[in-house]
Amino acid sequence: MSDSKKTTNHKEIQEWAEKHGGVPSVIKGTENDGSGEGVLRIHFPKKSDDNDSFEEISWDEFFKEFDNNKLALLHDPNGNFNKLVNRD
């Protein structure tokens, strides 16, 4: 994982995700306050057998929660790995 890169740049994240077939999503059923907001993920529908567990959201919604929760994307530039982590 030495080639992993950490970023908070919205444009870079969106371009990386879309290049590898990812969409902004939340995991269904993970909202805890009735707001409808669940655990954020970049989901890859063409690579997943569990598409029913994810709800696609807009990039605007994704980045609003991304920034509110002070997250960063740790990812492999080749698309083999990604994880949302704390910015610190």
VMD Tcl script that builds the backbone (N, CA, C; Angstrom):
set m [mol new atoms 264]
animate dup $m
set s [atomselect $m all]
$s set {name element resname resid chain x y z} {
  {N N MET 1 A 0.822 -1.184 0.000}
  {CA C MET 1 A 0.000 0.000 0.000}
  {C C MET 1 A 0.869 1.251 0.000}
  {N N SER 2 A 2.134 1.113 -0.273}
  {CA C SER 2 A 3.037 2.253 -0.272}
  {C C SER 2 A 2.726 3.239 -1.388}
  {N N ASP 3 A 2.001 2.822 -2.407}
  {CA C ASP 3 A 1.635 3.707 -3.503}
  {C C ASP 3 A 0.332 4.456 -3.237}
  {N N SER 4 A -0.273 4.254 -2.057}
  {CA C SER 4 A -1.534 4.904 -1.739}
  {C C SER 4 A -1.351 6.395 -1.593}
  {N N LYS 5 A -2.393 7.111 -1.940}
  {CA C LYS 5 A -2.387 8.567 -1.875}
  {C C LYS 5 A -3.575 9.023 -1.036}
  {N N LYS 6 A -3.377 10.034 -0.209}
  {CA C LYS 6 A -4.434 10.586 0.628}
  {C C LYS 6 A -4.786 11.968 0.090}
  {N N THR 7 A -6.087 12.222 -0.125}
  {CA C THR 7 A -6.508 13.505 -0.668}
  {C C THR 7 A -7.851 13.937 -0.101}
  {N N THR 8 A -8.054 15.254 -0.086}
  {CA C THR 8 A -9.356 15.835 0.264}
  {C C THR 8 A -9.891 16.656 -0.907}
  {N N ASN 9 A -9.188 16.674 -2.015}
  {CA C ASN 9 A -9.551 17.471 -3.176}
  {C C ASN 9 A -10.773 16.860 -3.868}
  {N N HIS 10 A -11.879 17.588 -3.854}
  {CA C HIS 10 A -13.138 17.072 -4.396}
  {C C HIS 10 A -13.019 16.672 -5.867}
  {N N LYS 11 A -12.412 17.518 -6.658}
  {CA C LYS 11 A -12.290 17.235 -8.095}
  {C C LYS 11 A -11.459 15.975 -8.327}
  {N N GLU 12 A -10.364 15.874 -7.609}
  {CA C GLU 12 A -9.492 14.696 -7.745}
  {C C GLU 12 A -10.224 13.414 -7.341}
  {N N ILE 13 A -10.990 13.485 -6.251}
  {CA C ILE 13 A -11.737 12.310 -5.776}
  {C C ILE 13 A -12.782 11.891 -6.793}
  {N N GLN 14 A -13.554 12.853 -7.282}
  {CA C GLN 14 A -14.605 12.533 -8.243}
  {C C GLN 14 A -14.022 11.962 -9.528}
  {N N GLU 15 A -12.952 12.570 -10.029}
  {CA C GLU 15 A -12.329 12.064 -11.258}
  {C C GLU 15 A -11.774 10.662 -11.060}
  {N N TRP 16 A -11.131 10.409 -9.909}
  {CA C TRP 16 A -10.583 9.078 -9.625}
  {C C TRP 16 A -11.705 8.045 -9.583}
  {N N ALA 17 A -12.778 8.365 -8.846}
  {CA C ALA 17 A -13.889 7.418 -8.699}
  {C C ALA 17 A -14.531 7.107 -10.050}
  {N N GLU 18 A -14.844 8.137 -10.797}
  {CA C GLU 18 A -15.515 7.933 -12.079}
  {C C GLU 18 A -14.623 7.187 -13.077}
  {N N LYS 19 A -13.331 7.447 -13.039}
  {CA C LYS 19 A -12.395 6.737 -13.920}
  {C C LYS 19 A -12.439 5.239 -13.664}
  {N N HIS 20 A -12.680 4.842 -12.406}
  {CA C HIS 20 A -12.678 3.421 -12.033}
  {C C HIS 20 A -14.085 2.844 -11.853}
  {N N GLY 21 A -15.115 3.585 -12.284}
  {CA C GLY 21 A -16.488 3.093 -12.234}
  {C C GLY 21 A -17.172 3.281 -10.902}
  {N N GLY 22 A -16.666 4.179 -10.065}
  {CA C GLY 22 A -17.244 4.413 -8.745}
  {C C GLY 22 A -18.297 5.499 -8.746}
  {N N VAL 23 A -19.250 5.359 -7.829}
  {CA C VAL 23 A -20.305 6.352 -7.645}
  {C C VAL 23 A -20.405 6.698 -6.161}
  {N N PRO 24 A -20.798 7.937 -5.847}
  {CA C PRO 24 A -20.967 8.318 -4.452}
  {C C PRO 24 A -22.193 7.613 -3.876}
  {N N SER 25 A -22.039 7.031 -2.685}
  {CA C SER 25 A -23.115 6.219 -2.115}
  {C C SER 25 A -23.121 6.287 -0.601}
  {N N VAL 26 A -24.233 5.813 -0.047}
  {CA C VAL 26 A -24.318 5.539 1.379}
  {C C VAL 26 A -24.758 4.092 1.530}
  {N N ILE 27 A -24.370 3.492 2.630}
  {CA C ILE 27 A -24.819 2.136 2.917}
  {C C ILE 27 A -26.210 2.240 3.512}
  {N N LYS 28 A -27.172 1.576 2.911}
  {CA C LYS 28 A -28.558 1.630 3.376}
  {C C LYS 28 A -28.669 1.109 4.804}
  {N N GLY 29 A -29.509 1.780 5.585}
  {CA C GLY 29 A -29.784 1.319 6.937}
  {C C GLY 29 A -28.741 1.711 7.957}
  {N N THR 30 A -27.810 2.607 7.606}
  {CA C THR 30 A -26.777 2.996 8.566}
  {C C THR 30 A -27.008 4.385 9.146}
  {N N GLU 31 A -28.130 5.025 8.790}
  {CA C GLU 31 A -28.415 6.319 9.377}
  {C C GLU 31 A -28.813 6.109 10.837}
  {N N ASN 32 A -28.355 6.991 11.702}
  {CA C ASN 32 A -28.615 6.793 13.125}
  {C C ASN 32 A -29.447 7.896 13.742}
  {N N ASP 33 A -29.823 8.906 12.983}
  {CA C ASP 33 A -30.574 10.008 13.571}
  {C C ASP 33 A -31.842 10.356 12.800}
  {N N GLY 34 A -32.248 9.490 11.906}
  {CA C GLY 34 A -33.445 9.740 11.130}
  {C C GLY 34 A -33.248 10.734 9.995}
  {N N SER 35 A -32.028 11.196 9.785}
  {CA C SER 35 A -31.764 12.195 8.749}
  {C C SER 35 A -31.689 11.583 7.355}
  {N N GLY 36 A -31.573 10.266 7.281}
  {CA C GLY 36 A -31.411 9.615 5.996}
  {C C GLY 36 A -29.965 9.531 5.564}
  {N N GLU 37 A -29.069 10.107 6.355}
  {CA C GLU 37 A -27.654 10.077 6.007}
  {C C GLU 37 A -27.022 8.828 6.590}
  {N N GLY 38 A -26.375 8.055 5.753}
  {CA C GLY 38 A -25.741 6.829 6.207}
  {C C GLY 38 A -24.239 6.897 6.032}
  {N N VAL 39 A -23.600 5.762 6.204}
  {CA C VAL 39 A -22.150 5.670 6.082}
  {C C VAL 39 A -21.760 5.885 4.622}
  {N N LEU 40 A -20.872 6.836 4.403}
  {CA C LEU 40 A -20.415 7.166 3.046}
  {C C LEU 40 A -19.502 6.097 2.481}
  {N N ARG 41 A -19.629 5.886 1.191}
  {CA C ARG 41 A -18.744 4.987 0.467}
  {C C ARG 41 A -18.659 5.448 -0.973}
  {N N ILE 42 A -17.585 5.094 -1.620}
  {CA C ILE 42 A -17.543 5.132 -3.079}
  {C C ILE 42 A -17.796 3.691 -3.481}
  {N N HIS 43 A -18.913 3.499 -4.161}
  {CA C HIS 43 A -19.351 2.154 -4.521}
  {C C HIS 43 A -19.031 1.890 -5.987}
  {N N PHE 44 A -18.686 0.652 -6.289}
  {CA C PHE 44 A -18.328 0.240 -7.638}
  {C C PHE 44 A -19.328 -0.817 -8.096}
  {N N PRO 45 A -20.483 -0.373 -8.630}
  {CA C PRO 45 A -21.572 -1.302 -8.960}
  {C C PRO 45 A -21.186 -2.448 -9.886}
  {N N LYS 46 A -20.314 -2.205 -10.852}
  {CA C LYS 46 A -19.943 -3.261 -11.799}
  {C C LYS 46 A -19.010 -4.296 -11.189}
  {N N LYS 47 A -18.417 -3.974 -10.037}
  {CA C LYS 47 A -17.498 -4.894 -9.373}
  {C C LYS 47 A -18.108 -5.523 -8.126}
  {N N SER 48 A -19.402 -5.251 -7.860}
  {CA C SER 48 A -20.015 -5.675 -6.605}
  {C C SER 48 A -21.150 -6.664 -6.832}
  {N N ASP 49 A -21.253 -7.617 -5.913}
  {CA C ASP 49 A -22.394 -8.535 -5.900}
  {C C ASP 49 A -23.445 -8.075 -4.903}
  {N N ASP 50 A -23.193 -6.952 -4.205}
  {CA C ASP 50 A -24.062 -6.488 -3.127}
  {C C ASP 50 A -24.618 -5.098 -3.414}
  {N N ASN 51 A -25.096 -4.867 -4.620}
  {CA C ASN 51 A -25.574 -3.542 -5.009}
  {C C ASN 51 A -26.811 -3.097 -4.242}
  {N N ASP 52 A -27.605 -4.033 -3.713}
  {CA C ASP 52 A -28.820 -3.673 -2.989}
  {C C ASP 52 A -28.536 -3.002 -1.653}
  {N N SER 53 A -27.324 -3.110 -1.136}
  {CA C SER 53 A -26.978 -2.513 0.151}
  {C C SER 53 A -26.570 -1.050 0.028}
  {N N PHE 54 A -26.450 -0.548 -1.199}
  {CA C PHE 54 A -25.965 0.805 -1.415}
  {C C PHE 54 A -27.023 1.676 -2.069}
  {N N GLU 55 A -27.036 2.944 -1.674}
  {CA C GLU 55 A -27.907 3.926 -2.295}
  {C C GLU 55 A -27.029 5.021 -2.888}
  {N N GLU 56 A -27.148 5.217 -4.185}
  {CA C GLU 56 A -26.354 6.253 -4.834}
  {C C GLU 56 A -26.874 7.629 -4.427}
  {N N ILE 57 A -25.954 8.558 -4.174}
  {CA C ILE 57 A -26.290 9.940 -3.844}
  {C C ILE 57 A -25.542 10.857 -4.808}
  {N N SER 58 A -25.865 12.129 -4.763}
  {CA C SER 58 A -25.173 13.079 -5.641}
  {C C SER 58 A -23.780 13.367 -5.098}
  {N N TRP 59 A -22.918 13.862 -5.972}
  {CA C TRP 59 A -21.586 14.256 -5.513}
  {C C TRP 59 A -21.685 15.408 -4.521}
  {N N ASP 60 A -22.654 16.308 -4.717}
  {CA C ASP 60 A -22.836 17.414 -3.766}
  {C C ASP 60 A -23.165 16.895 -2.369}
  {N N GLU 61 A -24.086 15.930 -2.287}
  {CA C GLU 61 A -24.425 15.326 -0.990}
  {C C GLU 61 A -23.212 14.620 -0.389}
  {N N PHE 62 A -22.499 13.875 -1.221}
  {CA C PHE 62 A -21.334 13.138 -0.770}
  {C C PHE 62 A -20.303 14.086 -0.156}
  {N N PHE 63 A -19.964 15.153 -0.887}
  {CA C PHE 63 A -18.919 16.054 -0.408}
  {C C PHE 63 A -19.366 16.889 0.785}
  {N N LYS 64 A -20.652 17.145 0.906}
  {CA C LYS 64 A -21.150 17.843 2.104}
  {C C LYS 64 A -20.861 16.997 3.342}
  {N N GLU 65 A -21.201 15.721 3.289}
  {CA C GLU 65 A -20.939 14.823 4.426}
  {C C GLU 65 A -19.450 14.547 4.589}
  {N N PHE 66 A -18.755 14.435 3.485}
  {CA C PHE 66 A -17.303 14.219 3.479}
  {C C PHE 66 A -16.612 15.330 4.266}
  {N N ASP 67 A -16.980 16.577 3.969}
  {CA C ASP 67 A -16.369 17.720 4.658}
  {C C ASP 67 A -16.872 17.853 6.096}
  {N N ASN 68 A -18.170 17.658 6.319}
  {CA C ASN 68 A -18.725 17.751 7.684}
  {C C ASN 68 A -18.066 16.766 8.638}
  {N N ASN 69 A -17.696 15.601 8.113}
  {CA C ASN 69 A -17.081 14.559 8.935}
  {C C ASN 69 A -15.556 14.584 8.880}
  {N N LYS 70 A -15.014 15.606 8.213}
  {CA C LYS 70 A -13.559 15.795 8.115}
  {C C LYS 70 A -12.848 14.530 7.631}
  {N N LEU 71 A -13.313 14.040 6.467}
  {CA C LEU 71 A -12.765 12.825 5.895}
  {C C LEU 71 A -11.748 13.137 4.798}
  {N N ALA 72 A -10.969 12.142 4.464}
  {CA C ALA 72 A -10.046 12.157 3.337}
  {C C ALA 72 A -10.181 10.811 2.636}
  {N N LEU 73 A -9.808 10.767 1.374}
  {CA C LEU 73 A -9.808 9.506 0.633}
  {C C LEU 73 A -8.384 8.987 0.549}
  {N N LEU 74 A -8.186 7.787 1.047}
  {CA C LEU 74 A -6.932 7.067 0.886}
  {C C LEU 74 A -7.175 6.094 -0.265}
  {N N HIS 75 A -6.370 6.196 -1.317}
  {CA C HIS 75 A -6.643 5.375 -2.499}
  {C C HIS 75 A -5.373 5.014 -3.251}
  {N N ASP 76 A -5.491 3.954 -3.988}
  {CA C ASP 76 A -4.452 3.505 -4.920}
  {C C ASP 76 A -4.761 4.165 -6.261}
  {N N PRO 77 A -3.840 4.890 -6.837}
  {CA C PRO 77 A -4.099 5.539 -8.116}
  {C C PRO 77 A -4.575 4.583 -9.215}
  {N N ASN 78 A -4.254 3.296 -9.107}
  {CA C ASN 78 A -4.669 2.310 -10.110}
  {C C ASN 78 A -6.075 1.769 -9.889}
  {N N GLY 79 A -6.751 2.192 -8.817}
  {CA C GLY 79 A -8.125 1.776 -8.581}
  {C C GLY 79 A -8.289 0.472 -7.836}
  {N N ASN 80 A -7.218 -0.047 -7.246}
  {CA C ASN 80 A -7.302 -1.335 -6.553}
  {C C ASN 80 A -7.705 -1.218 -5.088}
  {N N PHE 81 A -7.689 -0.012 -4.542}
  {CA C PHE 81 A -7.958 0.157 -3.123}
  {C C PHE 81 A -8.480 1.563 -2.868}
  {N N ASN 82 A -9.459 1.680 -1.945}
  {CA C ASN 82 A -9.876 2.999 -1.470}
  {C C ASN 82 A -10.523 2.858 -0.107}
  {N N LYS 83 A -10.366 3.896 0.696}
  {CA C LYS 83 A -10.952 3.910 2.036}
  {C C LYS 83 A -11.112 5.352 2.471}
  {N N LEU 84 A -12.262 5.670 3.059}
  {CA C LEU 84 A -12.453 6.990 3.645}
  {C C LEU 84 A -11.895 6.966 5.050}
  {N N VAL 85 A -11.022 7.941 5.348}
  {CA C VAL 85 A -10.325 7.992 6.633}
  {C C VAL 85 A -10.413 9.405 7.202}
  {N N ASN 86 A -10.070 9.556 8.485}
  {CA C ASN 86 A -9.994 10.888 9.089}
  {C C ASN 86 A -8.886 11.678 8.426}
  {N N ARG 87 A -9.084 12.973 8.328}
  {CA C ARG 87 A -8.070 13.839 7.709}
  {C C ARG 87 A -6.801 13.946 8.522}
  {N N ASP 88 A -6.900 13.780 9.802}
  {CA C ASP 88 A -5.731 13.939 10.678}
  {C C ASP 88 A -4.646 12.929 10.419}
}
mol reanalyze $m
mol bondsrecalc $m
mol representation Tube
mol addrep $m
